């Protein structure tokens, strides 16, 4: 069993989500020309929470929220011996000429974001795309991708995995570092 070290607890996660929501309001006002897209699967949970904060705390209405599955757009989806199961994309609006804010859990190599950039083209050509991540795992990029909004920066070694646990998926909220399993 690998050791798991908690970096951030549930209260800090809630405070950080509030701060990220405020940053979105500063840049997008009433969101009339902005949509939120959660990258499946934990990014979708975070997008739900951000939308809830924007609506319930700040009174914004008619926010557009979608969920984007990037499974078959990744350049590494055929690697390994595991059978891949996709999540579901749910975007019931066009993104043509609107601002898109991608929301994801952990930015590591940048490959998930690259896949999302490819996948979103099926829904139109956005006027602008921004990236919000809860954890920016610095110094580990394979691609030149940086977030516009980040909850926390975490520096870790390559043999460590940064995990964001969410109560909707895991029963509790927290950010952890754990040793990667050796193959």
ZAKOLTOR-434656 format. One line per field, with one value per atom (N, C-alpha, C): residue number from 1; residue in three letters; chain; atom name; x, y, z. Coordinates in nm, 2 decimals, padded with zeros to 4 digits. Layout:
<atoms>
nr	(NUM,...)
rest	(ALA,...)
kette	(A,...)
atom	(CA,...)
px	(X,...)
py	(Y,...)
pz	(Z,...)
</atoms>
This chain:
<atoms>
nr	(1,1,1,2,2,2,3,3,3,4,4,4,5,5,5,6,6,6,7,7,7,8,8,8,9,9,9,10,10,10,11,11,11,12,12,12,13,13,13,14,14,14,15,15,15,16,16,16,17,17,17,18,18,18,19,19,19,20,20,20,21,21,21,22,22,22,23,23,23,24,24,24,25,25,25,26,26,26,27,27,27,28,28,28,29,29,29,30,30,30,31,31,31,32,32,32,33,33,33,34,34,34,35,35,35,36,36,36,37,37,37,38,38,38,39,39,39,40,40,40,41,41,41,42,42,42,43,43,43,44,44,44,45,45,45,46,46,46,47,47,47,48,48,48,49,49,49,50,50,50,51,51,51,52,52,52,53,53,53,54,54,54,55,55,55,56,56,56,57,57,57,58,58,58,59,59,59,60,60,60,61,61,61,62,62,62,63,63,63,64,64,64,65,65,65,66,66,66,67,67,67,68,68,68,69,69,69,70,70,70,71,71,71,72,72,72,73,73,73,74,74,74,75,75,75,76,76,76,77,77,77,78,78,78,79,79,79,80,80,80,81,81,81,82,82,82,83,83,83,84,84,84,85,85,85,86,86,86,87,87,87,88,88,88,89,89,89,90,90,90,91,91,91,92,92,92,93,93,93,94,94,94,95,95,95,96,96,96,97,97,97,98,98,98,99,99,99,100,100,100,101,101,101,102,102,102,103,103,103,104,104,104,105,105,105,106,106,106,107,107,107,108,108,108,109,109,109,110,110,110,111,111,111,112,112,112,113,113,113,114,114,114,115,115,115,116,116,116,117,117,117,118,118,118,119,119,119,120,120,120,121,121,121,122,122,122,123,123,123,124,124,124,125,125,125,126,126,126,127,127,127,128,128,128,129,129,129,130,130,130,131,131,131,132,132,132,133,133,133,134,134,134,135,135,135,136,136,136,137,137,137,138,138,138,139,139,139,140,140,140,141,141,141,142,142,142,143,143,143,144,144,144,145,145,145,146,146,146,147,147,147,148,148,148,149,149,149,150,150,150,151,151,151,152,152,152,153,153,153,154,154,154,155,155,155,156,156,156,157,157,157,158,158,158,159,159,159,160,160,160,161,161,161,162,162,162,163,163,163,164,164,164,165,165,165,166,166,166,167,167,167,168,168,168,169,169,169,170,170,170,171,171,171,172,172,172,173,173,173,174,174,174,175,175,175,176,176,176,177,177,177,178,178,178,179,179,179,180,180,180,181,181,181,182,182,182,183,183,183)
rest	(UNK,UNK,UNK,UNK,UNK,UNK,UNK,UNK,UNK,UNK,UNK,UNK,UNK,UNK,UNK,UNK,UNK,UNK,UNK,UNK,UNK,UNK,UNK,UNK,UNK,UNK,UNK,UNK,UNK,UNK,UNK,UNK,UNK,UNK,UNK,UNK,UNK,UNK,UNK,UNK,UNK,UNK,UNK,UNK,UNK,UNK,UNK,UNK,UNK,UNK,UNK,UNK,UNK,UNK,UNK,UNK,UNK,UNK,UNK,UNK,UNK,UNK,UNK,UNK,UNK,UNK,UNK,UNK,UNK,UNK,UNK,UNK,UNK,UNK,UNK,UNK,UNK,UNK,UNK,UNK,UNK,UNK,UNK,UNK,UNK,UNK,UNK,UNK,UNK,UNK,UNK,UNK,UNK,UNK,UNK,UNK,UNK,UNK,UNK,UNK,UNK,UNK,UNK,UNK,UNK,UNK,UNK,UNK,UNK,UNK,UNK,UNK,UNK,UNK,UNK,UNK,UNK,UNK,UNK,UNK,UNK,UNK,UNK,UNK,UNK,UNK,UNK,UNK,UNK,UNK,UNK,UNK,UNK,UNK,UNK,UNK,UNK,UNK,UNK,UNK,UNK,UNK,UNK,UNK,UNK,UNK,UNK,UNK,UNK,UNK,UNK,UNK,UNK,UNK,UNK,UNK,UNK,UNK,UNK,UNK,UNK,UNK,UNK,UNK,UNK,UNK,UNK,UNK,UNK,UNK,UNK,UNK,UNK,UNK,UNK,UNK,UNK,UNK,UNK,UNK,UNK,UNK,UNK,UNK,UNK,UNK,UNK,UNK,UNK,UNK,UNK,UNK,UNK,UNK,UNK,UNK,UNK,UNK,UNK,UNK,UNK,UNK,UNK,UNK,UNK,UNK,UNK,UNK,UNK,UNK,UNK,UNK,UNK,UNK,UNK,UNK,UNK,UNK,UNK,UNK,UNK,UNK,UNK,UNK,UNK,UNK,UNK,UNK,UNK,UNK,UNK,UNK,UNK,UNK,UNK,UNK,UNK,UNK,UNK,UNK,UNK,UNK,UNK,UNK,UNK,UNK,UNK,UNK,UNK,UNK,UNK,UNK,UNK,UNK,UNK,UNK,UNK,UNK,UNK,UNK,UNK,UNK,UNK,UNK,UNK,UNK,UNK,UNK,UNK,UNK,UNK,UNK,UNK,UNK,UNK,UNK,UNK,UNK,UNK,UNK,UNK,UNK,UNK,UNK,UNK,UNK,UNK,UNK,UNK,UNK,UNK,UNK,UNK,UNK,UNK,UNK,UNK,UNK,UNK,UNK,UNK,UNK,UNK,UNK,UNK,UNK,UNK,UNK,UNK,UNK,UNK,UNK,UNK,UNK,UNK,UNK,UNK,UNK,UNK,UNK,UNK,UNK,UNK,UNK,UNK,UNK,UNK,UNK,UNK,UNK,UNK,UNK,UNK,UNK,UNK,UNK,UNK,UNK,UNK,UNK,UNK,UNK,UNK,UNK,UNK,UNK,UNK,UNK,UNK,UNK,UNK,UNK,UNK,UNK,UNK,UNK,UNK,UNK,UNK,UNK,UNK,UNK,UNK,UNK,UNK,UNK,UNK,UNK,UNK,UNK,UNK,UNK,UNK,UNK,UNK,UNK,UNK,UNK,UNK,UNK,UNK,UNK,UNK,UNK,UNK,UNK,UNK,UNK,UNK,UNK,UNK,UNK,UNK,UNK,UNK,UNK,UNK,UNK,UNK,UNK,UNK,UNK,UNK,UNK,UNK,UNK,UNK,UNK,UNK,UNK,UNK,UNK,UNK,UNK,UNK,UNK,UNK,UNK,UNK,UNK,UNK,UNK,UNK,UNK,UNK,UNK,UNK,UNK,UNK,UNK,UNK,UNK,UNK,UNK,UNK,UNK,UNK,UNK,UNK,UNK,UNK,UNK,UNK,UNK,UNK,UNK,UNK,UNK,UNK,UNK,UNK,UNK,UNK,UNK,UNK,UNK,UNK,UNK,UNK,UNK,UNK,UNK,UNK,UNK,UNK,UNK,UNK,UNK,UNK,UNK,UNK,UNK,UNK,UNK,UNK,UNK,UNK,UNK,UNK,UNK,UNK,UNK,UNK,UNK,UNK,UNK,UNK,UNK,UNK,UNK,UNK,UNK,UNK,UNK,UNK,UNK,UNK,UNK,UNK,UNK,UNK,UNK,UNK,UNK,UNK,UNK,UNK,UNK,UNK,UNK,UNK,UNK,UNK,UNK,UNK,UNK,UNK,UNK,UNK,UNK,UNK,UNK,UNK,UNK,UNK,UNK,UNK,UNK,UNK,UNK,UNK,UNK,UNK,UNK,UNK,UNK,UNK,UNK,UNK,UNK,UNK,UNK,UNK,UNK,UNK,UNK,UNK,UNK,UNK)
kette	(A,A,A,A,A,A,A,A,A,A,A,A,A,A,A,A,A,A,A,A,A,A,A,A,A,A,A,A,A,A,A,A,A,A,A,A,A,A,A,A,A,A,A,A,A,A,A,A,A,A,A,A,A,A,A,A,A,A,A,A,A,A,A,A,A,A,A,A,A,A,A,A,A,A,A,A,A,A,A,A,A,A,A,A,A,A,A,A,A,A,A,A,A,A,A,A,A,A,A,A,A,A,A,A,A,A,A,A,A,A,A,A,A,A,A,A,A,A,A,A,A,A,A,A,A,A,A,A,A,A,A,A,A,A,A,A,A,A,A,A,A,A,A,A,A,A,A,A,A,A,A,A,A,A,A,A,A,A,A,A,A,A,A,A,A,A,A,A,A,A,A,A,A,A,A,A,A,A,A,A,A,A,A,A,A,A,A,A,A,A,A,A,A,A,A,A,A,A,A,A,A,A,A,A,A,A,A,A,A,A,A,A,A,A,A,A,A,A,A,A,A,A,A,A,A,A,A,A,A,A,A,A,A,A,A,A,A,A,A,A,A,A,A,A,A,A,A,A,A,A,A,A,A,A,A,A,A,A,A,A,A,A,A,A,A,A,A,A,A,A,A,A,A,A,A,A,A,A,A,A,A,A,A,A,A,A,A,A,A,A,A,A,A,A,A,A,A,A,A,A,A,A,A,A,A,A,A,A,A,A,A,A,A,A,A,A,A,A,A,A,A,A,A,A,A,A,A,A,A,A,A,A,A,A,A,A,A,A,A,A,A,A,A,A,A,A,A,A,A,A,A,A,A,A,A,A,A,A,A,A,A,A,A,A,A,A,A,A,A,A,A,A,A,A,A,A,A,A,A,A,A,A,A,A,A,A,A,A,A,A,A,A,A,A,A,A,A,A,A,A,A,A,A,A,A,A,A,A,A,A,A,A,A,A,A,A,A,A,A,A,A,A,A,A,A,A,A,A,A,A,A,A,A,A,A,A,A,A,A,A,A,A,A,A,A,A,A,A,A,A,A,A,A,A,A,A,A,A,A,A,A,A,A,A,A,A,A,A,A,A,A,A,A,A,A,A,A,A,A,A,A,A,A,A,A,A,A,A,A,A,A,A,A,A,A,A,A,A,A,A,A,A,A,A,A,A,A,A,A,A,A,A,A,A,A,A,A,A,A,A,A,A,A,A,A,A,A,A,A,A,A,A,A,A,A,A,A,A,A,A,A,A,A,A,A,A,A,A,A)
atom	(N,CA,C,N,CA,C,N,CA,C,N,CA,C,N,CA,C,N,CA,C,N,CA,C,N,CA,C,N,CA,C,N,CA,C,N,CA,C,N,CA,C,N,CA,C,N,CA,C,N,CA,C,N,CA,C,N,CA,C,N,CA,C,N,CA,C,N,CA,C,N,CA,C,N,CA,C,N,CA,C,N,CA,C,N,CA,C,N,CA,C,N,CA,C,N,CA,C,N,CA,C,N,CA,C,N,CA,C,N,CA,C,N,CA,C,N,CA,C,N,CA,C,N,CA,C,N,CA,C,N,CA,C,N,CA,C,N,CA,C,N,CA,C,N,CA,C,N,CA,C,N,CA,C,N,CA,C,N,CA,C,N,CA,C,N,CA,C,N,CA,C,N,CA,C,N,CA,C,N,CA,C,N,CA,C,N,CA,C,N,CA,C,N,CA,C,N,CA,C,N,CA,C,N,CA,C,N,CA,C,N,CA,C,N,CA,C,N,CA,C,N,CA,C,N,CA,C,N,CA,C,N,CA,C,N,CA,C,N,CA,C,N,CA,C,N,CA,C,N,CA,C,N,CA,C,N,CA,C,N,CA,C,N,CA,C,N,CA,C,N,CA,C,N,CA,C,N,CA,C,N,CA,C,N,CA,C,N,CA,C,N,CA,C,N,CA,C,N,CA,C,N,CA,C,N,CA,C,N,CA,C,N,CA,C,N,CA,C,N,CA,C,N,CA,C,N,CA,C,N,CA,C,N,CA,C,N,CA,C,N,CA,C,N,CA,C,N,CA,C,N,CA,C,N,CA,C,N,CA,C,N,CA,C,N,CA,C,N,CA,C,N,CA,C,N,CA,C,N,CA,C,N,CA,C,N,CA,C,N,CA,C,N,CA,C,N,CA,C,N,CA,C,N,CA,C,N,CA,C,N,CA,C,N,CA,C,N,CA,C,N,CA,C,N,CA,C,N,CA,C,N,CA,C,N,CA,C,N,CA,C,N,CA,C,N,CA,C,N,CA,C,N,CA,C,N,CA,C,N,CA,C,N,CA,C,N,CA,C,N,CA,C,N,CA,C,N,CA,C,N,CA,C,N,CA,C,N,CA,C,N,CA,C,N,CA,C,N,CA,C,N,CA,C,N,CA,C,N,CA,C,N,CA,C,N,CA,C,N,CA,C,N,CA,C,N,CA,C,N,CA,C,N,CA,C,N,CA,C,N,CA,C,N,CA,C,N,CA,C,N,CA,C,N,CA,C,N,CA,C,N,CA,C,N,CA,C,N,CA,C,N,CA,C,N,CA,C,N,CA,C,N,CA,C,N,CA,C,N,CA,C,N,CA,C,N,CA,C,N,CA,C,N,CA,C,N,CA,C,N,CA,C,N,CA,C,N,CA,C,N,CA,C,N,CA,C,N,CA,C,N,CA,C,N,CA,C,N,CA,C)
px	(00.08,00.00,00.09,00.05,00.13,00.09,00.19,00.17,00.10,00.00,-00.08,-00.06,-00.01,00.01,-00.09,-00.17,-00.27,-00.20,-00.23,-00.18,-00.28,-00.41,-00.52,-00.64,-00.71,-00.83,-00.96,-01.07,-01.20,-01.23,-01.20,-01.23,-01.15,-01.02,-00.94,-00.98,-01.04,-01.09,-01.21,-01.30,-01.42,-01.37,-01.28,-01.23,-01.16,-01.09,-01.02,-01.12,-01.23,-01.33,-01.40,-01.42,-01.48,-01.39,-01.26,-01.17,-01.17,-01.17,-01.17,-01.30,-01.41,-01.54,-01.53,-01.47,-01.46,-01.37,-01.26,-01.17,-01.25,-01.33,-01.41,-01.51,-01.57,-01.66,-01.58,-01.46,-01.38,-01.36,-01.34,-01.30,-01.42,-01.53,-01.64,-01.77,-01.78,-01.90,-02.02,-02.12,-02.24,-02.25,-02.14,-02.12,-02.22,-02.26,-02.35,-02.28,-02.15,-02.07,-01.97,-01.99,-01.90,-01.97,-01.90,-01.96,-01.85,-01.89,-01.81,-01.81,-01.69,-01.68,-01.60,-01.66,-01.58,-01.53,-01.40,-01.33,-01.35,-01.42,-01.45,-01.33,-01.33,-01.45,-01.45,-01.33,-01.33,-01.35,-01.31,-01.33,-01.48,-01.56,-01.70,-01.76,-01.71,-01.75,-01.71,-01.59,-01.55,-01.63,-01.66,-01.74,-01.88,-01.94,-02.07,-02.06,-01.95,-01.94,-01.92,-01.84,-01.81,-01.95,-02.02,-02.15,-02.24,-02.25,-02.33,-02.29,-02.16,-02.12,-02.16,-02.14,-02.17,-02.32,-02.40,-02.55,-02.60,-02.56,-02.61,-02.55,-02.42,-02.35,-02.36,-02.34,-02.33,-02.45,-02.55,-02.68,-02.67,-02.57,-02.57,-02.67,-02.73,-02.84,-02.80,-02.86,-02.85,-02.71,-02.63,-02.50,-02.50,-02.42,-02.41,-02.30,-02.33,-02.23,-02.24,-02.12,-02.12,-02.01,-02.01,-01.91,-01.84,-01.71,-01.64,-01.56,-01.59,-01.51,-01.40,-01.28,-01.16,-01.09,-01.15,-01.09,-01.02,-01.10,-01.05,-00.98,-00.96,-00.88,-00.74,-00.72,-00.58,-00.49,-00.36,-00.26,-00.21,-00.25,-00.20,-00.32,-00.44,-00.55,-00.53,-00.45,-00.43,-00.32,-00.25,-00.14,-00.18,-00.11,-00.14,-00.24,-00.26,-00.34,-00.48,-00.52,-00.65,-00.75,-00.87,-00.98,-01.03,-01.04,-01.08,-01.23,-01.28,-01.42,-01.44,-01.52,-01.53,-01.64,-01.63,-01.74,-01.83,-01.92,-02.02,-02.00,-01.99,-01.99,-02.13,-02.15,-02.29,-02.27,-02.28,-02.27,-02.39,-02.49,-02.61,-02.62,-02.51,-02.50,-02.38,-02.38,-02.26,-02.16,-02.04,-01.93,-01.88,-01.94,-01.90,-01.90,-01.79,-01.77,-01.80,-01.79,-01.81,-01.68,-01.67,-01.55,-01.58,-01.48,-01.49,-01.39,-01.44,-01.35,-01.35,-01.24,-01.22,-01.19,-01.25,-01.22,-01.18,-01.06,-01.01,-00.95,-00.92,-00.87,-00.72,-00.63,-00.49,-00.43,-00.35,-00.27,-00.13,-00.10,00.02,00.11,00.09,00.17,00.11,-00.02,-00.08,-00.16,-00.14,-00.20,-00.35,-00.41,-00.56,-00.61,-00.54,-00.59,-00.57,-00.46,-00.45,-00.56,-00.60,-00.71,-00.84,-00.86,-00.98,-00.99,-00.87,-00.87,-00.91,-00.87,-00.91,-01.06,-01.10,-01.24,-01.34,-01.31,-01.41,-01.44,-01.35,-01.38,-01.50,-01.55,-01.67,-01.79,-01.78,-01.89,-01.89,-01.79,-01.78,-01.64,-01.62,-01.49,-01.51,-01.46,-01.47,-01.39,-01.43,-01.35,-01.23,-01.24,-01.13,-01.15,-01.04,-01.04,-00.95,-01.00,-00.92,-00.92,-00.82,-00.81,-00.80,-00.89,-00.89,-00.86,-00.77,-00.73,-00.73,-00.77,-00.76,-00.62,-00.54,-00.40,-00.31,-00.22,-00.12,00.01,00.03,00.15,00.26,00.34,00.44,00.56,00.64,00.76,00.74,00.63,00.60,00.54,00.54,00.47,00.55,00.47,00.52,00.49,00.39,00.34,00.34,00.35,00.36,00.22,00.16,00.02,00.03,-00.03,-00.03,-00.18,-00.22,-00.35,-00.37,-00.49,-00.53,-00.57,-00.63,-00.68,-00.63,-00.57,-00.52,-00.56,-00.60,-00.63,-00.51,-00.42,-00.30,-00.19,-00.07,00.05,00.11,00.15,00.21,00.34,00.45,00.57,00.59,00.61,00.63,00.73,00.78,00.87,00.79,00.86,00.79,00.74,00.80,00.75,00.63,00.58,00.47,00.35,00.23,00.10,00.03,-00.03,-00.11,-00.25,-00.33,-00.47,-00.56,-00.66,-00.77,-00.89,-00.92,-01.04,-01.15,-01.27,-01.39,-01.50,-01.58,-01.68,-01.78,-01.81,-01.90,-01.85,-01.72,-01.66,-01.60,-01.54,-01.46,-01.51,-01.62,-01.67,-01.61,-01.50,-01.44,-01.36,-01.33,-01.25,-01.11,-01.01,-00.87,-00.78,-00.66,-00.56,-00.45,-00.40,-00.30,-00.18,-00.07,00.04,00.06,00.08,00.11,00.22,00.29,00.39,00.32,00.37,00.32,00.35,00.26,00.29,00.40,00.49,00.60,00.54,00.58,00.53,00.62)
py	(-00.12,00.00,00.12,00.22,00.34,00.44,00.52,00.63,00.75,00.80,00.91,01.03,01.14,01.26,01.37,01.42,01.52,01.66,01.73,01.87,01.97,01.94,02.04,01.96,02.02,01.96,02.02,01.97,02.01,02.16,02.22,02.36,02.45,02.41,02.48,02.47,02.35,02.33,02.42,02.43,02.52,02.67,02.71,02.85,02.88,02.78,02.79,02.80,02.72,02.73,02.86,02.92,03.05,03.16,03.15,03.24,03.23,03.10,03.08,03.14,03.12,03.17,03.33,03.39,03.54,03.58,03.51,03.54,03.53,03.43,03.42,03.54,03.58,03.70,03.82,03.84,03.96,03.96,03.85,03.84,03.82,03.77,03.74,03.81,03.88,03.96,03.87,03.89,03.82,03.69,03.65,03.53,03.52,03.63,03.62,03.56,03.58,03.53,03.42,03.36,03.26,03.14,03.02,02.89,02.82,02.74,02.65,02.51,02.45,02.31,02.23,02.14,02.05,01.93,01.91,01.80,01.68,01.57,01.45,01.38,01.33,01.32,01.41,01.44,01.52,01.67,01.71,01.85,01.88,01.78,01.80,01.82,01.75,01.77,01.92,01.96,02.09,02.20,02.17,02.27,02.28,02.17,02.18,02.26,02.25,02.32,02.47,02.50,02.64,02.71,02.64,02.69,02.71,02.62,02.64,02.76,02.78,02.90,03.03,03.03,03.15,03.18,03.08,03.10,03.13,03.05,03.06,03.17,03.19,03.29,03.43,03.43,03.56,03.59,03.51,03.54,03.54,03.48,03.47,03.38,03.41,03.32,03.28,03.17,03.12,03.09,03.03,02.99,02.86,02.86,02.74,02.65,02.53,02.43,02.30,02.26,02.13,02.04,01.92,01.82,01.76,01.76,01.71,01.59,01.48,01.36,01.36,01.34,01.35,01.21,01.11,00.98,00.94,00.95,00.90,01.01,01.13,01.23,01.24,01.16,01.16,01.08,01.12,01.06,00.93,00.90,00.78,00.68,00.70,00.61,00.47,00.44,00.30,00.23,00.30,00.24,00.16,00.06,-00.02,-00.13,-00.22,-00.34,-00.32,-00.21,-00.19,-00.15,-00.20,-00.16,-00.02,00.07,00.20,00.22,00.29,00.32,00.47,00.52,00.66,00.71,00.84,00.91,00.97,01.05,01.10,01.25,01.29,01.44,01.49,01.60,01.66,01.81,01.85,01.99,02.02,02.09,02.11,02.25,02.31,02.44,02.45,02.55,02.57,02.66,02.64,02.72,02.82,02.83,02.93,03.07,03.14,03.28,03.31,03.21,03.24,03.21,03.26,03.23,03.10,03.01,02.88,02.87,02.83,02.81,02.66,02.59,02.45,02.44,02.35,02.33,02.18,02.17,02.03,02.02,01.90,01.88,01.91,01.83,01.84,01.86,01.97,01.99,01.93,01.83,01.76,01.77,01.69,01.69,01.79,01.82,01.90,01.82,01.69,01.61,01.61,01.61,01.62,01.75,01.86,01.99,01.99,01.93,01.92,01.84,01.74,01.65,01.73,01.81,01.89,02.00,02.06,02.16,02.09,01.97,01.90,01.86,01.81,01.76,01.88,01.99,02.10,02.15,02.13,02.18,02.12,02.00,01.94,02.03,02.12,02.20,02.35,02.38,02.51,02.57,02.69,02.76,02.87,02.85,02.95,03.07,03.19,03.31,03.31,03.24,03.24,03.11,03.05,02.94,02.97,02.95,02.97,02.83,02.82,02.69,02.72,02.66,02.66,02.52,02.51,02.38,02.40,02.30,02.31,02.30,02.20,02.19,02.20,02.29,02.31,02.24,02.12,02.04,02.09,02.19,02.26,02.16,02.21,02.14,02.00,01.97,01.84,01.84,01.95,01.96,01.89,01.82,01.77,01.87,01.95,02.05,02.19,02.29,02.43,02.48,02.43,02.46,02.51,02.63,02.69,02.73,02.72,02.76,02.91,02.96,03.10,03.12,03.01,03.02,02.89,02.90,02.78,02.80,02.69,02.69,02.68,02.58,02.56,02.52,02.55,02.50,02.39,02.28,02.17,02.13,02.13,02.07,01.93,01.84,01.70,01.63,01.52,01.44,01.36,01.31,01.23,01.10,01.05,00.92,00.94,01.07,01.10,01.14,01.10,01.14,01.24,01.34,01.44,01.40,01.38,01.33,01.43,01.47,01.55,01.46,01.44,01.36,01.45,01.41,01.49,01.41,01.48,01.40,01.34,01.39,01.33,01.20,01.18,01.06,00.97,01.03,00.96,00.96,01.04,01.05,01.16,01.22,01.32,01.41,01.53,01.63,01.64,01.64,01.66,01.65,01.71,01.70,01.62,01.52,01.43,01.41,01.37,01.32,01.18,01.09,00.95,00.90,00.80,00.74,00.67,00.68,00.60,00.46,00.37,00.23,00.19,00.11,00.06,-00.04,-00.04,-00.14,-00.26)
pz	(00.00,00.00,00.00,-00.08,-00.09,00.01,00.05,00.15,00.09,00.16,00.10,00.20,00.15,00.24,00.20,00.29,00.26,00.26,00.15,00.13,00.16,00.13,00.14,00.19,00.28,00.34,00.27,00.32,00.27,00.28,00.39,00.41,00.31,00.30,00.20,00.06,00.03,-00.11,-00.13,-00.03,-00.05,-00.06,00.02,00.01,-00.13,-00.17,-00.30,-00.42,-00.41,-00.52,-00.51,-00.40,-00.39,-00.45,-00.43,-00.49,-00.64,-00.69,-00.84,-00.90,-00.83,-00.88,-00.89,-00.79,-00.79,-00.91,-00.93,-01.05,-01.18,-01.19,-01.31,-01.33,-01.22,-01.23,-01.27,-01.21,-01.25,-01.40,-01.46,-01.60,-01.70,-01.65,-01.74,-01.70,-01.59,-01.56,-01.54,-01.63,-01.62,-01.70,-01.77,-01.84,-01.96,-02.01,-02.13,-02.25,-02.26,-02.38,-02.33,-02.22,-02.16,-02.12,-02.15,-02.11,-02.03,-01.94,-01.86,-01.91,-01.93,-01.98,-01.88,-01.81,-01.72,-01.80,-01.78,-01.85,-01.77,-01.83,-01.75,-01.70,-01.58,-01.50,-01.38,-01.32,-01.20,-01.23,-01.35,-01.39,-01.40,-01.43,-01.44,-01.30,-01.20,-01.06,-01.02,-01.05,-01.01,-01.08,-01.21,-01.29,-01.22,-01.18,-01.11,-00.99,-00.91,-00.79,-00.82,-00.92,-00.95,-01.00,-01.08,-01.13,-01.01,-00.91,-00.80,-00.71,-00.70,-00.63,-00.70,-00.83,-00.91,-00.90,-00.90,-00.90,-00.76,-00.66,-00.53,-00.44,-00.46,-00.38,-00.45,-00.58,-00.65,-00.74,-00.74,-00.81,-00.96,-01.02,-01.16,-01.21,-01.33,-01.38,-01.52,-01.56,-01.70,-01.74,-01.65,-01.69,-01.77,-01.88,-01.96,-01.91,-01.89,-01.84,-01.92,-01.96,-02.04,-01.98,-02.02,-01.98,-02.11,-02.11,-02.23,-02.20,-02.27,-02.26,-02.36,-02.31,-02.40,-02.43,-02.38,-02.38,-02.51,-02.62,-02.75,-02.83,-02.76,-02.82,-02.77,-02.66,-02.60,-02.69,-02.69,-02.77,-02.71,-02.59,-02.52,-02.48,-02.54,-02.50,-02.54,-02.63,-02.67,-02.60,-02.51,-02.44,-02.32,-02.28,-02.17,-02.20,-02.11,-02.14,-02.09,-02.03,-01.97,-02.08,-02.06,-02.15,-02.11,-02.20,-02.17,-02.18,-02.07,-02.07,-02.08,-02.17,-02.19,-02.09,-02.06,-01.99,-02.10,-02.06,-02.16,-02.18,-02.30,-02.34,-02.33,-02.27,-02.26,-02.28,-02.41,-02.44,-02.54,-02.48,-02.56,-02.61,-02.65,-02.70,-02.79,-02.88,-02.97,-02.90,-02.93,-02.87,-02.97,-03.08,-03.18,-03.13,-03.14,-03.10,-02.96,-02.87,-02.72,-02.65,-02.53,-02.44,-02.37,-02.38,-02.32,-02.20,-02.09,-01.97,-01.95,-01.98,-01.94,-01.79,-01.72,-01.58,-01.56,-01.50,-01.48,-01.34,-01.29,-01.16,-01.14,-01.21,-01.19,-01.33,-01.35,-01.47,-01.45,-01.52,-01.51,-01.63,-01.73,-01.85,-01.96,-01.95,-02.05,-02.16,-02.16,-02.26,-02.26,-02.14,-02.13,-02.19,-02.16,-02.22,-02.37,-02.42,-02.56,-02.62,-02.56,-02.61,-02.61,-02.50,-02.49,-02.60,-02.63,-02.74,-02.87,-02.90,-03.02,-03.01,-02.90,-02.89,-02.90,-02.85,-02.85,-02.99,-03.08,-03.22,-03.28,-03.23,-03.28,-03.25,-03.16,-03.11,-03.16,-03.24,-03.30,-03.27,-03.31,-03.29,-03.19,-03.07,-02.96,-03.00,-02.94,-02.97,-02.87,-02.76,-02.67,-02.58,-02.54,-02.45,-02.33,-02.21,-02.09,-02.02,-01.93,-01.85,-01.70,-01.63,-01.48,-01.43,-01.34,-01.28,-01.13,-01.06,-00.91,-00.87,-00.93,-00.89,-01.01,-01.01,-01.11,-01.06,-01.12,-01.08,-01.17,-01.12,-01.20,-01.23,-01.33,-01.36,-01.42,-01.48,-01.53,-01.67,-01.74,-01.86,-01.98,-02.06,-02.18,-02.30,-02.27,-02.37,-02.31,-02.39,-02.34,-02.30,-02.20,-02.16,-02.01,-01.99,-01.86,-01.82,-01.70,-01.66,-01.65,-01.68,-01.66,-01.51,-01.45,-01.32,-01.25,-01.13,-01.06,-00.92,-00.86,-00.72,-00.63,-00.66,-00.59,-00.68,-00.65,-00.71,-00.63,-00.69,-00.61,-00.69,-00.62,-00.68,-00.62,-00.71,-00.67,-00.77,-00.72,-00.80,-00.90,-01.01,-01.11,-01.05,-00.95,-00.89,-00.79,-00.79,-00.70,-00.79,-00.74,-00.80,-00.72,-00.78,-00.71,-00.73,-00.63,-00.64,-00.57,-00.65,-00.59,-00.56,-00.44,-00.40,-00.38,-00.43,-00.42,-00.36,-00.27,-00.19,-00.29,-00.40,-00.50,-00.55,-00.56,-00.62,-00.51,-00.41,-00.31,-00.17,-00.14,-00.01,00.08,00.03,00.11,00.01,00.06,-00.02,00.03,-00.06,-00.02,-00.13,-00.12,-00.22,-00.15,-00.22,-00.16,-00.26,-00.20,-00.28,-00.24,-00.34,-00.31,-00.41,-00.36,-00.45,-00.56,-00.68,-00.79,-00.77,-00.82,-00.81,-00.91,-00.87,-00.96,-01.05,-01.18,-01.28,-01.28)
</atoms>
